[in-house]
Amino acid sequence: MKRILLGAMALVMSCAYANANALHLNPTQPESGWNMRTFGRTTIPIGYFEYCQRYQDRCERPAESSMVELSRERWKLMLETNNKVNTQVMPLTDREIFGVEEMWEYPDVVGDCEDYALMKRKMLNEMGFPLGALLMTVGRDADGGGHAVLTVVTDLGDFVLDNVEKRILLWKDTEIYYLKRQAQEDPNRWVSLTAR
């Protein structure tokens, strides 16, 4: 009986830990929401702005659509892309790679978090995912450091492709304090993920 009780307590504690997710870091996001709520226009990250200055052709492309229907085939493509980029690119900071604080680039063999996200976005777009559903997203990681991920907006929720997490998780199952992301209608506008 004592073993059963201890097992039940462990299960309750693990469930409580599982609930210690993005919702405690993002109190202005709805608990029941599968997709993140946005709170209006905000500033563009300097790294993305400079990226668009260097590569105007990449930033002039239209959103096409703002959401994808999450089929088994699309989920498989997301898993394969996430795994491929995460295993083929070695993590280094922009300071180590470029000698500057912030530089958004497609990675060759090394990259920073936003470089991983840019590459995943490029690859999924080339596989038919619309740019309006592939959103560069910035926030803070569990340690409070700046972090960027790719959010894929689907009819079953917003899924996060992260370079420090092997699994693709629903946004609220991550340990990220979300700050802003690209607007679904226009990838060159950014929207806040926090209520001001």
C-alpha positions as CSV (number, residue, x, y, z in Angstrom):
1,M,0.0,0.0,0.0
2,K,2.8,2.4,0.9
3,R,4.4,1.7,-2.6
4,I,1.1,2.5,-4.3
5,L,0.8,5.7,-2.3
6,L,4.4,6.8,-3.1
7,G,3.8,6.0,-6.8
8,A,0.7,8.1,-6.8
9,M,2.5,11.0,-5.1
10,A,5.3,10.7,-7.6
11,L,2.7,10.9,-10.4
12,V,1.0,13.9,-8.9
13,M,4.4,15.6,-8.5
14,S,5.4,14.8,-12.1
15,C,2.1,16.2,-13.3
16,A,2.6,19.3,-11.3
17,Y,6.1,19.6,-12.8
18,A,4.7,19.1,-16.3
19,N,2.4,22.0,-15.6
20,A,5.4,24.2,-14.9
21,N,5.6,25.1,-18.5
22,A,5.3,28.3,-20.6
23,L,2.1,29.3,-18.9
24,H,3.9,30.4,-15.7
25,L,6.3,32.4,-17.8
26,N,3.6,33.9,-20.0
27,P,0.7,34.8,-17.7
28,T,-1.0,37.0,-20.4
29,Q,-1.4,34.0,-22.7
30,P,-4.7,32.1,-22.3
31,E,-4.3,28.7,-20.5
32,S,-6.8,27.0,-22.9
33,G,-5.2,28.4,-26.1
34,W,-3.6,26.0,-28.5
35,N,-2.3,29.0,-30.5
36,M,-0.5,32.0,-28.9
37,R,-2.4,35.2,-28.6
38,T,-0.8,38.3,-30.0
39,F,-1.1,41.8,-28.6
40,G,-0.5,44.2,-31.5
41,R,2.4,45.6,-33.4
42,T,5.9,45.8,-31.8
43,T,9.4,46.6,-32.8
44,I,11.4,44.4,-35.2
45,P,14.5,42.7,-33.6
46,I,17.6,44.4,-34.9
47,G,19.1,41.1,-36.1
48,Y,16.1,40.5,-38.3
49,F,16.1,44.2,-39.6
50,E,19.7,43.9,-40.5
51,Y,19.1,40.5,-42.1
52,C,16.4,42.1,-44.3
53,Q,18.8,44.9,-45.2
54,R,21.3,42.3,-46.5
55,Y,18.8,40.0,-48.1
56,Q,15.9,42.1,-49.3
57,D,14.8,39.4,-51.7
58,R,14.3,36.9,-48.8
59,C,12.2,39.4,-46.9
60,E,10.0,40.6,-49.8
61,R,8.2,37.3,-50.2
62,P,4.5,37.3,-49.2
63,A,3.0,35.4,-46.3
64,E,0.8,33.3,-48.6
65,S,-1.3,31.8,-45.8
66,S,-1.3,32.2,-42.1
67,M,-1.8,28.6,-40.9
68,V,-1.4,25.0,-42.1
69,E,-3.5,22.0,-41.6
70,L,-1.3,19.6,-39.6
71,S,-1.4,16.3,-41.5
72,R,0.8,13.3,-40.8
73,E,3.0,14.2,-43.8
74,R,3.5,17.7,-42.5
75,W,4.3,16.5,-39.0
76,K,6.9,14.1,-40.5
77,L,8.5,16.9,-42.5
78,M,8.6,19.1,-39.4
79,L,10.3,16.3,-37.4
80,E,12.8,15.5,-40.1
81,T,13.7,19.2,-40.6
82,N,14.0,19.9,-36.9
83,N,16.3,16.8,-36.4
84,K,18.4,17.5,-39.5
85,V,19.2,21.1,-38.7
86,N,19.7,20.4,-34.9
87,T,22.2,17.6,-35.7
88,Q,24.0,19.1,-38.6
89,V,24.7,22.6,-37.1
90,M,27.0,23.0,-34.1
91,P,25.9,25.7,-31.7
92,L,28.2,28.8,-31.4
93,T,27.3,32.4,-30.5
94,D,27.3,35.2,-33.0
95,R,30.3,36.7,-31.1
96,E,32.2,33.4,-31.7
97,I,31.2,33.1,-35.3
98,F,31.1,36.7,-36.6
99,G,32.8,38.7,-33.8
100,V,29.5,40.7,-33.3
101,E,26.7,40.6,-30.7
102,E,23.9,39.8,-33.2
103,M,23.9,38.5,-36.8
104,W,21.1,36.5,-38.4
105,E,22.3,34.1,-41.1
106,Y,21.6,30.8,-42.6
107,P,24.1,28.4,-40.9
108,D,26.7,26.3,-42.7
109,V,28.1,24.1,-40.0
110,V,27.8,26.5,-37.0
111,G,25.1,28.8,-35.9
112,D,23.3,30.7,-33.1
113,C,19.6,30.0,-32.1
114,E,18.1,32.3,-34.7
115,D,20.3,30.8,-37.4
116,Y,18.8,27.4,-36.7
117,A,15.3,28.9,-36.8
118,L,16.0,30.7,-40.1
119,M,17.3,27.4,-41.7
120,K,14.3,25.4,-40.5
121,R,12.0,28.2,-41.9
122,K,13.7,28.1,-45.3
123,M,13.6,24.3,-45.6
124,L,10.0,24.0,-44.6
125,N,9.0,26.9,-46.9
126,E,10.7,25.1,-49.8
127,M,8.6,22.0,-48.9
128,G,5.4,24.0,-49.3
129,F,4.7,25.5,-45.9
130,P,3.6,29.1,-46.3
131,L,5.8,31.8,-44.7
132,G,2.8,33.1,-42.8
133,A,2.7,29.9,-40.8
134,L,6.5,29.8,-40.2
135,L,7.2,32.6,-37.7
136,M,10.5,33.6,-36.3
137,T,9.8,34.0,-32.6
138,V,12.0,35.6,-29.9
139,G,11.9,35.4,-26.1
140,R,13.9,34.4,-23.1
141,D,14.9,30.9,-22.2
142,A,14.5,29.3,-18.7
143,D,17.8,31.0,-17.6
144,G,16.7,34.4,-18.8
145,G,18.9,34.6,-21.8
146,G,17.7,35.8,-25.2
147,H,16.5,33.0,-27.4
148,A,14.9,32.5,-30.9
149,V,12.9,29.6,-32.2
150,L,10.7,28.8,-35.2
151,T,6.9,28.7,-34.5
152,V,4.8,26.7,-36.9
153,V,1.2,27.8,-36.8
154,T,-1.2,25.0,-37.4
155,D,-4.9,24.2,-37.0
156,L,-3.9,22.0,-34.0
157,G,-1.8,24.7,-32.3
158,D,1.5,26.6,-32.4
159,F,4.4,24.2,-32.4
160,V,7.9,25.2,-31.5
161,L,11.1,24.0,-33.3
162,D,14.0,24.8,-31.0
163,N,17.7,24.0,-31.3
164,V,18.1,23.1,-27.6
165,E,15.1,20.7,-27.5
166,K,15.0,17.6,-29.6
167,R,11.2,17.3,-29.5
168,I,8.8,19.6,-31.3
169,L,6.5,20.9,-28.5
170,L,3.3,22.8,-28.4
171,W,4.2,26.4,-27.4
172,K,2.9,26.0,-23.9
173,D,4.9,22.9,-23.2
174,T,8.2,24.8,-23.6
175,E,10.2,26.7,-21.0
176,I,10.3,30.0,-23.0
177,Y,9.1,33.5,-22.0
178,Y,7.8,34.6,-25.4
179,L,8.3,38.3,-26.3
180,K,7.4,38.7,-30.0
181,R,7.2,37.1,-33.4
182,Q,6.5,37.8,-37.0
183,A,3.0,38.7,-37.9
184,Q,1.1,35.9,-39.8
185,E,-0.2,38.3,-42.4
186,D,3.2,40.0,-43.0
187,P,6.5,38.5,-42.1
188,N,8.1,42.0,-42.0
189,R,5.8,43.2,-39.2
190,W,6.3,41.8,-35.7
191,V,3.7,41.4,-33.0
192,S,4.0,41.3,-29.2
193,L,3.2,38.1,-27.3
194,T,2.9,39.9,-24.0
195,A,0.1,42.3,-22.9
196,R,1.7,45.7,-22.2
